[in-house]
Amino acid sequence: MATRDDRNVFQRLREMGEEQLNRVLEEMMSSPRFADILGKTIQQAMATKGSMDRNMQTILSLFNLPSKADYKKLSTKIEALQGSLVNLNIKLDRMLAQQQDKAKRESPARETPRPKPKPRPAAKPHAPEASSA
């Protein structure tokens, strides 16, 4: 069985409960030394992330692979093209509607033409019978 000393910090914090945990966090944050250490740790983490991102960008470009930034640029361009296509479709629909309205106004009401009957196949001429002489 695990003794009280064998448990890690997270297990102890979980057992403490929310109220006691809030009190401990408030005490820690009120300490200027702790706040300074926490701030420096966050700054170092962000600097490390930035250098990792730059290194990953370099590696991807060496292998001629697109990066996240490349995908974002392409996505922005695709969205712009989609917007242009929507605008063109709207304009085309308006132009077609105007042409249809104009054609309706210019042409009087016509009767619909009846379909022409299909021509009948011509009768095949009978071949003369060969006479035996």
C-alpha positions in Angstrom: 0.0 0.0 0.0 1.2 3.5 -0.8 2.0 5.7 2.2 1.3 9.4 2.4 4.8 10.2 1.3 4.6 8.1 -1.9 1.8 10.1 -3.4 2.7 12.8 -5.9 1.7 16.5 -5.7 -1.2 16.1 -8.1 -2.7 13.3 -6.0 -2.4 15.5 -2.9 -4.0 18.5 -4.6 -6.9 16.4 -5.8 -7.5 15.1 -2.3 -7.4 18.6 -0.7 -10.6 19.7 -2.3 -11.6 22.9 -4.2 -11.7 25.3 -1.2 -8.3 24.4 0.2 -6.8 24.3 -3.3 -8.1 27.9 -4.0 -6.5 29.0 -0.7 -3.2 27.5 -1.6 -3.2 29.0 -5.1 -4.0 32.5 -3.7 -1.1 32.2 -1.3 1.2 31.1 -4.1 0.1 34.0 -6.4 0.5 36.6 -3.7 4.2 35.7 -3.4 6.2 38.0 -5.6 8.9 35.4 -6.0 6.5 32.8 -7.3 4.8 35.3 -9.7 8.3 36.2 -11.0 9.3 32.6 -11.6 5.9 31.8 -13.2 6.3 34.8 -15.5 9.8 33.8 -16.5 8.7 30.2 -17.2 5.9 31.4 -19.4 8.3 33.7 -21.3 10.8 30.9 -21.8 8.0 28.5 -23.0 6.8 31.1 -25.6 10.4 31.7 -26.8 10.9 27.9 -27.1 7.7 27.6 -29.1 8.8 30.4 -31.4 12.1 28.8 -32.1 10.5 25.4 -32.7 8.0 26.9 -35.1 10.9 28.6 -37.1 12.9 25.4 -37.1 9.9 23.4 -38.3 9.2 26.0 -41.0 12.9 25.6 -42.2 12.6 21.8 -42.2 9.4 21.8 -44.2 10.8 24.3 -46.7 13.9 22.0 -47.1 11.6 19.1 -48.0 9.5 21.4 -50.2 6.4 20.7 -48.0 3.7 23.3 -47.3 3.6 24.8 -43.8 0.6 25.9 -41.7 1.2 29.4 -42.9 1.1 28.2 -46.5 -2.2 26.5 -45.9 -3.6 29.6 -44.3 -2.6 31.7 -47.3 -4.1 29.2 -49.7 -7.3 29.0 -47.6 -7.6 32.8 -47.7 -7.2 32.8 -51.5 -9.7 30.0 -51.9 -12.3 31.9 -49.8 -11.7 35.0 -51.9 -12.2 33.0 -55.1 -15.4 31.4 -53.7 -16.7 34.9 -52.9 -16.0 36.0 -56.5 -17.7 32.9 -57.9 -20.8 33.6 -55.8 -20.9 37.2 -57.1 -20.4 36.1 -60.7 -23.2 33.5 -60.3 -25.5 36.2 -58.9 -24.7 38.5 -61.8 -25.2 35.8 -64.4 -28.6 34.8 -62.9 -29.7 38.5 -63.1 -28.5 38.7 -66.7 -30.3 35.5 -67.7 -33.5 36.7 -65.9 -33.3 40.0 -67.8 -32.9 38.3 -71.1 -35.8 36.0 -70.4 -38.0 39.0 -69.4 -36.9 40.8 -72.6 -37.7 37.8 -74.8 -41.1 37.4 -73.2 -42.0 41.1 -73.8 -40.7 41.1 -77.4 -42.4 37.9 -78.6 -46.2 37.7 -78.8 -47.8 34.8 -77.3 -47.3 31.9 -79.7 -48.9 28.6 -79.9 -46.7 25.8 -79.2 -45.9 24.0 -82.4 -47.3 20.5 -82.8 -44.7 17.9 -83.4 -44.5 16.7 -87.0 -45.5 13.2 -87.6 -42.7 10.8 -88.3 -42.2 9.9 -91.9 -43.3 6.3 -92.8 -40.6 4.1 -94.3 -41.0 3.7 -98.1 -42.3 0.4 -99.3 -39.6 -1.8 -100.7 -40.0 -2.6 -104.4 -40.4 -6.3 -105.0 -37.5 -7.9 -107.0 -38.7 -9.5 -110.2 -38.6 -13.2 -110.0 -36.0 -14.8 -112.2 -37.6 -16.8 -115.0 -36.1 -20.1 -116.0 -35.8 -20.5 -119.7 
